[in-house]
């Protein structure tokens, strides 16, 4: 095609201007002799250079095709500056090139251009002269089967002649405007219609839920309807009907679309050039409806008809859908059409189609785990595309995904590593190339730019941020996996704020729960899919739903090796639990390490089985964590218990306070919980917020953040004032009043830096004066609100053993013996003895043997990489051995100690204090999200079977952690749940004193002989994570009952080791009747009314009455806040 441009005529021909007879002659020649004139015109539009770009696209040379089409677009036919019909084709095919390469934003813009041009020239079919009469094809066998003998196929000429220009040319010239002499132009009408349909369909796919109500699509459909009415009685109506049907699909009107597509799929009962496109969309609708037989027939017909019309694009799309439908229709048989179609594509040298068909064949073989033929097909596809640009696009990603699936069938480490490498290459493309991800990006973009209302954004997010369904996985597993693996914290915050703006508090809480789950799962392999698969197969049946139980049974039936290994692992674990630990004889030690080594080998086989199925099309439900609705969470809260939930979004901290009947929500504006505060200190440039400033000040006044702690700090009370400020910040703009609470148990769900706030030590005003929160409530924490109340059927542990790992600053034998006396079968792990396990032998990593213990108490200094997830080594002794990191605890064997106490774990709390003191903006950057180590560590232990986890905000070492843990273990059998036991332990511990020399962090040199433990430094730094199930009490109570009933000995249980006798004065605890000047409370512990309710509990409290959104107290109840002096320090956050 020549690169011509028709310009406005400045000096028209004298003959045309002054000879009316000549004008009439031209007019009649156009209408009665058009065909003879067309033969003398230039070549049809779009021309040969456009065809060359399409051929490059079909050959898989997408970069060359893009450059060719861009060049053609720049030189396309124009009327002055306005583009004409050929630009519709060029824009659509340029968009297809971008689409195949995953450049969806560029593709959408190209399809937008094509639709705008289609609207501008929507009446072009009415200008076609001498409408050709279609002929008929002579049917012949297709390579993959015989055609339907009753089907007729219309043969429609490729070129049409169209009236071009202005019949009122002279008048236009005299009155001004673009004057184009009338003439006939040759166009390729079917190609223009095909590209218009392509633009409508691809654009609808890229817009997703945003396509409903799209103005551009609606306008195009209106114009097409007008043109259809103007062409009543012609076979053009079928083409227009299809275009209208595709517009209905884009607008989400599937019923209207199906009717239009069925009407337009034939002309007088015969198929035509665009019948394949209609059948493809009708087949997709049948797939969604579950009618796989009908869908397969439609796709097969579409491929057959496209073959006759040499429509390679439709042929490729039809076979992609056909393979999926055949899998659903007949899952026990290899699809027979793919091999014959691939051989034909090879003979025709259609590289892109051939590679696609070979990829489909490889996927078909993988349904039956036939690695060898799948690998042969994959090799042919990779060889075909070679180094073509398409290898970096959608097809290339599909081949990487297939290679990963094949590699995962081989359990060897090299093959597994190759599989992970191939999968990561596929996911690198899919993070930008997945259409589902693009839908989410479009909603984010339009919402933040004011192009989308809050209500529509909320509806779109509800659809797009769902967990991939069984239909999603069966249709496109690679897309579903990409969505699961793509982190999008900003999107979840947008979703949450939409619910807040619409004052839907319950929905906002549920969204925050889903956001936490997504944040957790996306730190795991395969977006948590492998983790969910392990839990599906290993969780007790009582914790699974009926559909999950059915899937579990189907998998175990399909993979009997897994169940066989599981039985052997359980038998070996039972054998180890019946051993007497720690072992003292070498023979017993060898037997123990051999059993552990066997467990390690069996679980490797199980992991190989899981790898073989993890990329299948099967859906795997998220077993942990289960997200509950707001109503379910409230129903699970017992009377007398409340829950405080934090959620940080867009530099705002939102708080929810709920009980079984009521729900309140408020926010702390500019709390600094998110990134980028708008309020900064002009002198330092650090972020300053009231909550963070007071929080940092409180910790500093407690003696943290400045190296060794001065003993004199324990006699100061400035931290109390700062803690009151923190509480005031947390309850600002709310009716929450913890001093008049109508509950005695509080569950806290922190987020971001609020994990570091020692809520137990915050001062609340009571009738008896300021008191720490721990003196009023039993406080426990949870990483999610859904996990804050009992969420599983508690399984009683079968092991009597407790693992104790002491650190380098271990206390004396008196303190250790006191701890061991509170346990049934303590096993002390030291670097040399290693608990009787031979170090360096298979299976001796903590991720293997820790599941053998009921409790795990690790007083080691546990280093933690702030920038990486699960890099803590829970045992400490195997630091640096990758199998000892927390990340390996997710691997089989499933299980973890029921109680985990890690007082030596390092966190960001004190490092944040140090960074807050720095004035340089560059030095205040953090390497990890604040609070991430708490959230991920607690989720990891809970996911693997732990019920209670105790983590520190700051490290103390010395005797204090040992003594507080001892009090906790002593209180467990006597209290309703772990939170009540912890509260009693803290109050008991606070009445004691401690020697400064026994605590490494307390500076030496003062003459103090003892320090009161009532200071929150000793007890306020621990986070008790528990669901309130009371499982620890249950175990201890049953243990005591069993000991009484089986006094003569237990069959099948190891003999109980005699507990050491305590020496007098082993603990430096004060007498409870001693003066309470330095105690936790103004009065002795026994004077604290722990179980009584306030007199006004039924009429007042944090939840009564229910406040409006962001509401304030009534004027009669408001108190003027005291003017507090500003405190120094800033908390810089990423």
Phi, psi and omega in degrees: 000133177287145181272080184254160177219123179274118183258163176299134183279122180270325183227085187294161181299138180298325181295315181290328185279327190246359183243094177302327180296323179293322179296316179296320178301316179295319181300312182289328178293328179294316188274338184242349180221037186299322187293323180291327179287320181302324182297337180269352182278173178292175184297159185291156177253141351292156191259202189292325180292328173295316179300323180296321177296321178294320179295321176298322179295317179292337180271000178084008180264073190291324178295315178295321178297318180298314180297320180295316181290325176295319177296317179295324180294321179295327181256020184291167182294134181224151169250102192061248179254001183267133180281160184244198189297327182296334179291336174299313181295315183296316180296317182295315182287329173294321175296322178297323177298312177297321181299314181295334180266003177082011178269076192287327179296315177294321179298316180298321179295321178295317179292327174299316179299317180298319180289323177297320177292324178295323176292317181298324181244039186293342182262016187296331179294333178288346181264358179292131182258143178053063182307121184291150175269126181294145173263195182232142176281148167268114186288142176221161182299141175267159186299333185251016177151171180275144177284166176290118184294341181272003184261131173255144181240123181282138175256112184251132180303149182282329187249138175240154170256134186230141177291126184233135178106195189235118178294333176267042185303314182296317180297317180299321181295319183288327183270351181100149181124184181277112182255114181243123181298143179291141179197177175254141181236142177267124179232159176263084186302311180301324180292323178295318179294317180301315182290327175298315178297320178299316181296319180297314185290314181294321179295320177297321179295320182285330180281328180059229182293343177284349180289335179296121181081013180295130185294319183295316179295318180296318179294318179298318180295323177296315179295320179295323177297320177297316179295322180298319178294327179289337183251027180302134178094355178254160180284355173297337182301327180295319178297314181295325178298320178294316179299320178294321178298319178294326176294320176300318178299317181297329181272002178083013180263080189291324181295313178297323180296315182300318180295316180295319181293322178292322178292323184272355184287348181217155175239110184056040178082003181247147177286157180222188188302327186255008175302320178303321180295320178296317181293324179297314181289323176295322177296322177296321177296322177293324177297316179296329179277354180085009179268080187287328177297312179297320180298315180298317179298318179296317180293321179295317176297320179298316179296320181294313181293320178298328178299316180294323182271003180055038178268089187292324180296314178293325179297316179298314182294322181295319181290325176299318179286324181299318181298319179292318180295323181293323177300318180287326184285317185219078187289354183260001186229142174290138180293120186282341187282334189293318183296315181293321178295322179295321179295320177294317180298323178295318181293330179272000179058042176263089192298312184295316179296318181297315179296321178297317180294322178293324176295320177295323177295318178299318178296323179295318178295326182291342175298333181251013178057038177266088189292321186296304178297327177297318180294325178296316178296319179298319180297321178295319179295316180294322178294324182294312183279337176048236180259019176298158183298333182295341177294342177261007182250206184300316180295319178299320177296322178297322179291321176298319180297318178295319179297322177296317179299317180294317182295325182290347175288337180265120184285355183295146182302321180297317180293321178296321178293319177299319179298317179295321178297314180296320180295319179296325176295320177294317183288333176299319177288317188290337177299328175257334187268349178288126181297324179299316177298322180294323176303315182295318178298322180294320178296316177302311185297313184290325178294313183289340179259013176072017181266001184218134179287159180298319181296314180293324178296319179298318179295319180294318179297319180301325179282317189279332182264023176282164170286137178306132183272177176300322177295320178298315182292323181288327181281315185208085182295326181294319178294318181296320179293320179298320178295321180291331185266352184271116178285141180210064181299324180296325179294317179296324178294319176300316179301314180299314183292331175298316179295322178296315180299329180269008176058039176255084186296317181296320177295319179300317178297317179294323177296319178298324178294316179295324178295319178295317179298316179298319179298323179288311185295328183282358171270354184256164179299139177059032180063030180086001183293317178295320179299315179295325179294318177299313183293326178300320184273338185253341182290149175301148182298333180293341180264003183248150175280171181298313177299323179293322177297320180294319178295321178299315180293323178297317181294315181295328176290322181285329182236077183295336180299323182298312182295323178297315178296321180299318179297320179293320179297316180297323178295318179293321178296320177296322178297318180293320181296336180270357175284164177263110181254147357283150180288145181243338179263144181298322181299317179294323178296318178297317180298320180294312182293328176294320178295318178295320177298321178295319177299317179300317180293316180296319181290331174295321176296320178295318178298324177295322177295318179296320179298325182293335184249354190292334181260012178293175178278357183287147176277140177234110183293150174283109181278322178221134356272145175278131179267124178262154174287164179300320179297320179292321179296315180295321180294334181276349179278121179286166177296138182088009179232139178232162181230132178246118186244126175262147169208126182261130180210125175050053176062024174232143178250118180259144179232137174244135174235121185219153169227197186290348185238332190228159180219127177235150179218141173210172182225154175251106184291138177055046181283347183082009180290332179257193182265139171081071176287147181274347182255118184231153175283123184296330184284321187249337184078002180279153177290131179237123173224154184297312183297314182293320180298313180292325178296312179297319179297320180299313181294324178294319179292340176277355176103007184267158173087005183223046178074217179296150187266129178290133178300332182292343182296335185285348177264356181267157182234016181297331181298334180294318179297315179297322181293327176294323176295319179299315179297322179295321178296320183290331184256007179296145181064025179221172174259013180293127179222095185287348178285341179238042186288146177256031178218160179239004178223133184232128175256127182245130176246096184282170173209141180053228189288349180292347171300334184272350181284118179284083185301328180300332185264354180295136183275131174238146183276125178236177178297337180261013180101182180297136179221146174296151181301324182298336178283340180262320188232155164275120187250131171222164185240163176208143178287340176219151177296328179294340179258005183276347175233164184309124187236002179213163174283111186298128178258121180292128180292154183256358183258136177269000191270149173237128180270127178237121177243113183272154179263186182291336179257041181297144180285181180291174185295332180298312180294318179297317180296324179296320177295313183296330181292339180275359185244157182282306183223076180289141176234112184274122178262124174235164186299329182272312184282326179056034178067024181087357178267137182281113182298149176087354179267159181302139176086001183269005173290149185297333179294342180267312190266348183295333180293347180282351187251150178275324179227150178224116180243109185243112179260010177293157172281108186260105178289149185219130177280112185296333185269000183228151180272142173061033179262008173283147177252098191303331182272336180081313184294328181261033178300133181094341175273115190302328180291349179266355180284159183298330179301328180281349177291341177288337180286162175291151008283145180289140175135153177206160177304144181294325177239127179235123178237118182234071183292348182260006181291134178275140179230179181275358189304304183287328177294328175295321178298319180293320179291328179295332182281344181279148183260348182276130179295324183289329182277354182263009179288142180256155182263352182210160176295129179304136179083354184298323182294327176290312185298308185289322180295314180294320179296321180297314180293318179296321180296330183265010171114356178289149176257325184225133180227132177243118181238151182262147170278325177219158183269142175240322186060203178063204186272340186302311179299322180296315185290319178295320177296322178298314178300319181297312181295327179291326184279341188305311184292343189259357186238162186295320180209180185295325181295318177295319179296320180294319179298313179298323180294319180295314180297323177292314181297326183292344179273359183260176177234163184222148179275133181301325183291344180273357180242109184300334185277350180271128184297145181266166174115338177277164182269007180296132178264337179207156180230137179290136178277006177288345179290136185295348177302327186274335184231349183274357185264015184245140179248113178267111182257119187198153180267355182078019183286340183075021183292328180294317178297319181301315181295314183294319180296317178295325178296319178294319178297317180297323181295324180287319183285330184246053183295336182279353180128155181253130179280132178079000179247147179294152179290139182287129179285138179301134179282142181291145177282137182282139174275152182295134179079024181294329180243145182270030183289140179279159175291137182300336181273002181292160178303143189257027182301327180250014183283173181297323184243162177300335179238168181297162187301320185292348178272356181282122179285086188286322189256350182277148178265150176300154182297328182258023184297329183281346185242350182215175181138180184298337185250008182229127349282168182292121184279155173287174179301120179063020184289163179245167175297149172304153184304327183289340185252352182289144177243138178287123183292145178291145178283107183263138179291146179295145180252148181281171176099145179225155180242089181291134179231151177292000000 
